[in-house]
Amino acid sequence: DVLTVGRDSGFDYDAIVSLSTIEHVGLNRYGDPRDYFGDVKAVQRLRDWLEDGGFIYFDVPYTPEGYGILDTNKCRCYDDEALKDRFGPHEVLGYTTPNVDGWVDKPTKNHDGVRPYWYVALLIRKDNG
């Protein structure tokens, strides 16, 4: 788990990629401890592992109609406010369907279907200095 794994490498990373992971950290769905801020702590930990000028690329479920946790502990779904509040400064690279079958314009409503969310691809950079 990203919150407990040791880091003995002694060097920083220039890039970290995390796909379909951050939204699950701290929800106790996969045996990790329950932590409401698990996603925030995970991104901060990854940021700490970056060298100056490095970046984190990750995707999370996007629900423009509001932040929430799906099915008690399946995953977090983020709206614009939650993305800013929980992850700080970031760049939105794009949005895609739940089946990840192509880029779409920024959604204004939650997705209709079994999975009520879109995916948003994000980039967080570690400032120099």
N, C-alpha and C positions, 0 to 999 in steps of 0.2 A: 504494500500500500504506500502511496506516495507520501503519506504523512508520517510513516514510521521507518521507511527504508533508510539504511545508513548510506553515507556518501563518503567513501574513502579514496576517491580518485585523485584528489588534490588539484584538480584543474576545473575551470569553468567551461560551459558549453557555449558555442556561438549560436546554436539553434536547438530548440526542443519542439517536437511535434506530438500532439495528444489528440487522438481521434475518439470520439464517443466515450469519453472517460470522465472528464471534470464534473459533469452533471450528476454523477453517481457517488462521488466521494462524500462520505459522512452520512449516507442514508441507511446504512446497515442492511442493504439488500444482498451484499456479497460478503458478509461477515465482518466488515469494517465497523468500528465503533460509531455510534450515532453522534453526529456533530452538525448542528445547523449551519455552521460556517465552514464545513469541510471543503467545499469548493473554493471558497475564498482563501483558506489556508493552503490548499494545494497549489493554486496559481501563484501565491506569494512565495511558496517554497521553490517552485520552478523558476520564478523570477530571480530568486537569490542564487540559483545555480548558474545563471547566465553571466557571461562576460559582458563588460560594457559594450554597448552597441548590438548585443545579441537579441534574439527574438523568440517568442513562443507563438506557434501556430496551433490553434485548436478550434474545434467546432462544438456547439452545444445546441440543444433544442430551443427554438424561438417561438414564442407565443405573443404576438403583438397586443393581444387583449388583456395581458396581465401575467405577472410572475406567479408561479405555484409549483407544488410538488405533485406529480402525477401518481395516482394509485398508492398513496401513503408513502411509498419509498422506491418507486420505480426510477424516477429521474426528476431533476429540477427542469423547469421550462422557464426561460427568461424573456422578459420584455426589455425595451430600450432602457428604462430606468434601472432595472435590476442589473443589466450588463454594466452600466456605468457605476452603480453603487457597489457592486460586488467585485468587479475586476479593475476598476479605475480606467485611466486613459487606454484606449485601444482603437484599432482601425478595423472597420467592418470590410471584409473582402468580398462578401456576397452572401446570397441566400439560395437555398436549394430545397427541393421537395423532400418529404420523408423517405422516399425511395432513392434519393441522391441521383436523380436522373437528368440533371441539368440546372443551370443557374436560372433564377427567376428574379423579377423586380421585387423590391422590398414589399413583403406582405403587409396588409393592413388589417386582416382578420386571421383568426386561428385557422389552421388547416381542417377541412372536413374529412372525416374518415376515422379509421381505427386509431391512428396516431394523430392527435389534434395539434401537431406542431410542425414547423418547418425546421431547417437547420440553418444556423448562421456561422460563417467562417470568420474567425477573429485573429488579429495579429497584435501582440503586445511587445513593445520594444523596451529594452533596458537602456535608459539614458546613459550617455557617457559621463563618467565622473561620479 
